[in-house]
Amino acid sequence: MKRGKLTAVVAFTVSAMLALSGCGGSDTATDAVDNGEEITLDVYDDFANYAGEQKGWFAQVIKDKFNIKLNIIAPNVSGGGSTLFDTRSAAGDLGDIVLYNANNHSTADLIKAGLIADMTPYLDDAEYIKQYSSATDSINEVAGQESGVWGIPGSVSAQSPETSSEGNEPTFGPYIRWDYYAEIGYPEIKDMDDLLDVLEQMQEQARADTGSTDVYALSLFKDWDDNMMNNAKQPTCFYGFDEMGFVLAKADGSDYEDVSEEGGIYEQTLEFFNQAYQRGLVDPESSTQSYDTMYAKYQEGNVLFSFWPWLGQAAYNTTENKAAGKGFMLAPLEDMQIFSYGATPNGGTYVIALGAKAEYKQRCVDFINWLYSPEGIYASGGQTSGSSAGVEGLTWELNDDGEPVLTDFGYQVKYGSGGTVPDEYGGGNYTDGVSALNFVTVLASDIDPETGYAYDASLWPSVIESQFSTALDNDWSEHMGGAKTAMEYLEANDKILVAPGASFVKPEDDSQISTLRGQLKTTVVNASWQAVFASSDSEFQSILDGMRTDLEGLGYDQVLEVDMKNAQDQDAARKQIVEDYQSEN
């Protein structure tokens, strides 16, 4: 079963000047002769949070495997955003490898502009890419291509689309500082009104314990606002909704609401935050701070509620804190039915493609193919507990019974304070060496056919036994019906609603709708923040009434019609993928 240490350089195919096939008819470049020498590949990556040369242990893995270096070109880091994309597109060369969001950059447009190439001539030995032919066919259908492999979606899965794609924790959920919840006696939380009362008691307790007036139940930020106030949207997910433009759509297609609806779910969440503000539970720096500033407050223990497990738990649930019984855990909100993203047999909207101007296309495709192999899935995963396990021999290994287990170093970097990588694996800080691609090829909750266990180490029995048995976990479990993990609790109590995993691509707005949307976004977001910080109920209602009047005058109904159709089309795609999966399996 042992795959062996990642040090054997694969033999490279010396291409005989393969002509580039079908790139919108605009590219006549040919491949360079590949003698296997070290090359640097430019990777245009919409998802990367790091720009420059890949460092550390992942760099060592791909150097040993393919004799390549990666130069990450990241719009998120450069600050150029769409400008960087436009500049490189105008030059006719995005990069040797291109990672993009199909909701933002149409695959059809990339093909037509001659920016990505058909991988077909380079797929003879690409056994892993070939496994996902239905996913690549799905891209072709959207792009209007009858043949070819123009890209491979990320987050592909062999699981049913009705199965949650998440691991032990959902993407969304009401997470609270469980230690303070315990101190106030584990009061019942029937609904969001009860949650507000509980948070008020917790804040009083935390301030009494710490002697600090800087502890707040809630801390907010504006960085991710788009069609609506992002923080206000999050509690709607606790009740099965997610956004599509200005529409909040139920995971099962049973309900659609627009953000301006009087008394609707979005207004209810704004009211929740406003009532919290009027009670003094909201960090007064919320409207001016960044995500990073807010995150630091979680690390310091000065915030008591988290919209997501990957915020509060990542920031505060250290090994030491959990051993002391302190940390964020899922609250027992009785009426919640949390939105969950279903597994995606055809992948999501994030895509990896071959750049049309790449000189060494075969080696690029070999690398992409490897990313979809079990070895590549493990290695290109991240550091956190809910990601794939890392490098065999370094962070995990097979025990005598053939079961995957984390090494001591694996526990240290995934659940502890990090660590320094041994020189033979590239050296340096482990976190610094995580793949900068920030691209999930195959869901970490999928099963590795070679081990019979998930790629996500947090789902391994050995890890659950060792990591979910601290003082914090045990106390939470005792009060949550004996559940070991949040997902176990949610599934056992019918408190999760899975949106089937369809690779729906939202059509691009036409110029008129795009212009209107820009004005409407500003109106909705500004009014939302003003409403949250209203000093009275009457002021709160006046602000929202004014927002509705302003939206009507700005052509809101035209944009809402587009978003409602997209939401309904997305639901149709979800139902279709369930039907297709059932017929094929």
Secondary structure by P-SEA (a helix, b strand, c coil): cccccccccccccccccccccccccccccccccccccbbbbbbbccccccccccccaaaaaaaaccccccccccccccccaaaaaaaaaaacccccbbbbccccccaaaaaaaccccccccccccaaaaaaaaaaaaaaaaaacccccccccccccccccccccccccccccccccaaaaaaaacccccccaaaaaaaaaaaaaaaaaaacccccccbbbbcccccccccccaaaaaaacccccccbbbcccccccccccccccaaaaaaaaaaaaaaacccccccccccaaaaaaaaaaccccccccccccccccccaaaaaaccccccccccccbbbbbccccccccbbbbbbcccccaaaaaaaaaaaacaaaaaaaccccccccccccccccccccccbbbbcaaaaaaaccccccccccccccccccccccccccccccccccccccccccccccaaaaacccccaaaaaaaaaccccccaaaaaaaacccccccccccccccccaaaaaaaaaaaaaaaaaaaaaaacccaaaaaaaaaaaaaaaaaaaaaaaaaaaaaaaaaaaaaaaaaaaaaaaac
